[in-house]
Amino acid sequence: MINKSAKSSRAGKKQSPATIQSMPEPEQKGFEMRFPVVAIGASAGGLEALTQFLEQVPHNSGLAFVVIQHLDPDHVALLPELLQRVTRMHVMPVKDRIRVKPDCVYVIPPNRDMSILHGTLHLFEAAEPRGLRLPIDHFFRSLADDCKERSIGVILSGMGSDGTLGLRAIKEKGGLTLVQDPGSAKFNGMPNSAISFGLADIVARAEDIPGKILDYLQHTPMTAPPKAKLEDKELSALDKIVILLRSESGNDFSLYKKSTLYRRIERRMGIHQIDSIAAYVRYLQANHQELELLFKEFLIGVTSFFRDPAAWETLKNDVIPAMLASHPEGGVLRAWSAGCSTGEEAYSLAIIFKEVLESLNPPVHFTLQLFATDLDREAIDKARQGLFLPNIASDVSAERLNRFFTKDEDGYRINKEIREMVTFATQNIITDPPFTKLDFLICRNVLIYLDVEMQKKLLPLFHYALSPGGVLFLGSAETLGSSAELYSTLNAKLRLFRRDNSISRANMVSFPSTFVPVAPGTPKEPSFVKPEINFQASADRILLQKHSPPAVLVNEQGDIVYISARTGKYLEPPVGKANLNVFAMAREGLRSELLATFQKAHRQNTPVTVRNIRIGANGGSQSIDLIIQKMEEPELHGMVMIIFKDVEPCPAPAVKKRGAKTADAVSSRISELEQELQQTLEKLRINREELQTTREEMQTSQEELKASNEELQSINEELQSTNEELTTSKEEMQSMNEELQTVNSEQQAKVDELSHLNDDMRNFLNSTEVATIFLDSQLNIRRFANASSKLFKLIPGDVGRPLSDIVNDLCYPEMTEDAERVLRTLVYSEKQVTSVNGRWFSVRIMPYRTLVDVIDGVVITMTDITVFKQTEQELRDEIERLSQGRKNE
């Protein structure tokens, strides 16, 4: 079948390689690829893998191959020349606007990015010749958009993660993805990255991949148009698959488009080389793992940061500022990203919202509460991590990467301020209840997978979930359909809509099936069963409230965690910012004793009691006993209980008769009180001085700590800057390493070729028995054939010596002068000379020309013509004898 399609696509006169190479035809608007295009991404170690791959591709496969290899931008690429030796297909470097043809191999040139549109390849200047470049991802995404299910992506040996996001795009469009077995790859970074994200349909050795592609295409015809309507047998088998998936995962796919599901099933059938869907149903029943893979196949969705940049710029410049202006009081804005996949679009909205707040700097406070949900639990787990591949640099500007991401060893991690704005959860928008009172609702490229009836239910549900003035953001291929009256259009091209408040929504919303319906006649308010009275609990509660002293439970810093009974007489909230610290709330007269006793209680395990403390309360005073005890119970470890116990005032003493004894007693008592007061004042003064000293020491320590903190922050910033520089240098070094690996592979292939040529030349010179000497421009010996040693006393160590220094057997003293003349005039010289042993030689001296036609010495060949000379002499003698005979006659 593949050969047939290839034959039809190449009908007519066969084109020569030169004709194929000069194909910069303008692309046609209605052009449709009738043959699959295989894009091959490779990096370090890629030459070996590409050679193994192309050696196994038949020359009439009907496929087109595009090779995207990381190349040194300053190096002349030898890749097309090297690959041409292993395949009968025509291998050519890509020229701008060249039309892709089957049975040809196209190689990306150095320092270029490449895209495909309507089957025509377009070249772009690379944005960054060095550092992180992602030409494989760039082309794979373009191929997925242009060829859809006819696109085939192959990842071979290489370092890094280039190609992973491109494979996701190809798989989402229904194409085939293949990855080289990491165990057989020279560098397994790129293969491992693609496999870890579950994007490889087939993992095989490089030499086995072509056979896997051809087997897949034989069971999945790409030239046949998609079926408009499935047959009854196919529908029955499809329903059985949906039932198996529902039993396995609990998710019902019966409301998805049948054609979409069938195309995804066909892909799996082609991978396993199964021809009928009924046979595939039996295969699913026997293979539990295939059910899991098919479930993931149905959930594949392509997402990226700031996908469709124009729409996000409109959100940033117009929609979000207008939304903020409609809430002059500030507050919390709510958003929902439905079908968020791995979280890129949810984080994009959070970043845009943060940028708008920073640019507008509104006088009131705004926050964004963003919910992001998806049916795929693995995708949600990855979204929660907030760790993304280095490839996102192609979608996120360098400024945003520095502002909202932290460079990690494995990629980029979203910053905490953005991560805390998003709440991720697993949810099925078809069956689970929606989030409500939303200001933004993002649901991009989800509706296109659902049938029309399900879309008619979801769009009114979205209308219900949005607050008045809320914005709905759909995918570029999605429309409102019959629900257009529920929304007003903000930008039809960018699929931005606003909830229309004039439409009543109560009677048109169909809530998800998991909502529990209320049966007719059921009272609106649920009736609750009255609990039985617990007399013991009630009695304990009254005793605690009326007969136990007030108390508070605090932590080690004095922050209150529990209050028992009324404590208003002892504690009052301080003026200003709310503060639940017991030392800040202590009333007048209690704070100093409370602090000292609290510290004492912390140092010992027994309760500490201070009696008769006078505190101000409600315009009067009150005496209390203060009891502080450290908690030893395991569940209250580190806590402290503070108990306030009122002391009843002592009754006034009976009035005695005036007298001398009474006056003396009063005077004595006054003296005692004055003395006690003096002692107390002295203690207070000492305590105040100690407190002042402690406060000054704390302030000094605070300043020192602040200075140390500032120094540490400065050091941290310097280290972070150094880390970023090192990361950038690492990326550049990795890129250069990959390029050098490629150059090294090409140079190694060239060295091997030159080695073979050198062997061929040596064997040729030695087998001809022609004495040959190569001289450089200084007439020094460069190389010589073994036969030359019979005339010149040459040994291998003579290379580099002048020829005039070498003793020879030729009677040719002017040989050096003739060689100099040939080098000067470029006119070859040929003479017949004899040797000392009487043999004749034809000595020919010619200029030595390089491949670029530069004269770089001379070549001297000495051919033994002794036999010819002897024959010539014999002929002369014979002629002389005949002439003499005639004279004698």
Secondary structure, DSSP 4 states (H G I P E B T S, - for coil): -HHHHHHHHT-SSPPPHHHHH---PPPPTT----S-EEEEEE-TTHHHHHHHHHHTS-TTS--EEEEEE---TTS---HHHHHHTT-SSEEEE--TTEEP-TTEEEEPPTTEEEEEETTEEEEEE-S-SSS---HHHHHHHHHHHHHGGGEEEEE-S-SS-TTHHHHHHHHHTT-EEEEE-GGG-SS-HHHHHHHHTT--SEEE-GGGHHHHHHHHHHHS-SSSPPPSS--HHHHHHHHHHHHHHHHHHS---TTB-HHHHHHHHHHHHHHTT---HHHHHHHHHH-HHHHHHHHHHHH-----TTSSHHHHHHIIIIIHHHHHHT-TT-EEEEEEEET-TTSHHHHHHHHHHHHHHHHH--SS-EEEEEEEEES-HHHHHHHHHTEE-GGGGGTS-HHHHHHHEEEETTEEEE-HHHHTTEEEEE--TTTSPPP-SEEEEEE-SSGGGB-HHHHHHHHHHHHHHEEEEEEEEE-TT---GGGGGGEEEEETTTTEEEE-TTS--TTT----TTSPPPPTT--SSPP-PPPPP-HHHHHHHHHHHHHSPPEEEE-TT-BEEEEES--TTTB-PPSSS---BHHHHBPTTTHHHHHHHHHHHHH-SS-EEEEEEEEEETTEEEEEEEEEEE--SGGGTT-EEEEEEE-PPPPPPPPPPP-HHHHHHHHHHHHHHHHHHHHHHHHHHHHHHHHHHHHHHHHHHHHHHHHHHHHHHHHHHHHHHHHHHHHHHHHHHHHHHHHHHHHHHHHHHHHHHHHHHHHHHHHHHHHHT-EEEEE-TTSBEEEE-GGGGGTB---GGGTTSBGGGS-BSBS-TTHHHHHHHHHHH---EEEEEEBTTS-EEEEEEEEEE-TTS-EEEEEEEEEE-HHHHHHHHHHHHHHHHHHHHHHH-
